[in-house]
Amino acid sequence: MIASGHTDKFAAYLRMLKDRTGRGFDKLGKQSGVSASSLHRYCSGASVPADYRVVHSFAKACGASPEELRELHQLWALADAARIEAPQPGPPQPEPAEPEPAEPEPVVQETPTVQPQKRRLSPKLIVPIAAAVVLLIAGIVWATTGNPQTAKPHAKELLFSPACQSVIMGQHDDCVSEVQRLLKQAHARLSVDGDFGPETLRRVTAFQVLANLQARGVVDEPTKNALYDQKVSMETWSPQEVEKKVREVFTEDPDTAVKIAKCASFLDPLHVLPNTNGSRNWGVFQISDNRLRELDGTPRKAFEPAWNIEAAHRLWSVKKDFHDWPACEAAIKTAPQSNN
């Protein structure tokens, strides 16, 4: 069993959702597309699912609200991170070989060496050489501190202090608050609470993509500089604008398309969902890395709402259904019908 406080909280939340339905693992498993034995392991804390879509499908089958889905996603992300960081048992190490007896070192007869006679510099050369050394040192100092091309413009900011050397998932302090504050200045949608949870991870990853940086989800030095430069805007379409475009593109089945988009990203154009295998899903319709390659797209392109929606429609057109979003499709089919 995975020993982690985050895993225990995640499992407890799953049990809460299951218990209130009054249904067993077999029935919930069929509704969410996962085996009953797997659900039992997740709810007992014996394992954490590698793909969040399984969790989302199970929660929807249990009638989870949007607020519960967001909280459950945070708990899963923390539990999954704890699972990845847990030390894995390595292969047995071979026994060290017995050292061979050392051979006696040969006796070497030392021969006297003649010390070369020291030469003194001419007084005429001392002054020019000393001046050259001073100029060389001054040039090095200017190059590292005074040269505007090499000086670090944000060196005195909080994120470059010793306290903020690393800003990563699961952290809770003033360093995270500073990252969130800078993201909000760049028009990102998130709260400043000092908690580096899944929502902050999504915004940091999206910011890195928009800034043409390596999308690691870790606030490294290039990301810190870009945050303070404030040259990247995370302003994007509102959920209302996204829904309108989805209906315009998916004329064949606009209502289902909107439900799929809401399930996948809450109609957020900058939504990112990391998978434990290193891949990510991007944008309104959460297009995966593999699908992006097939569509000649990139994560940055996937953040453009119009392109993402049009690309999703291309995927839909293959079979005229939403087979590319199985978890959301299953959740929609099992969700209680609303009069709205």
BELBELDA-V958957 format. One record per helix or strand. SS is the DSSP state (a for helix, b for strand). FROM is the first residue (numbers start at 0). TO is the last residue. Records with the same first field share a line. If there is no record, write none. Layout:
# BELBELDA-V958957
SS->FROM-TO  FROM-TO
This chain:
# BELBELDA-V958957
a->4-20  24-31  35-43  51-60  65-84  122-145  157-159  161-163  173-184  197-209  220-228  238-248  253-264  288-293  298-301  304-318  322-333
b->171-171  194-194  271-273  279-281  286-287
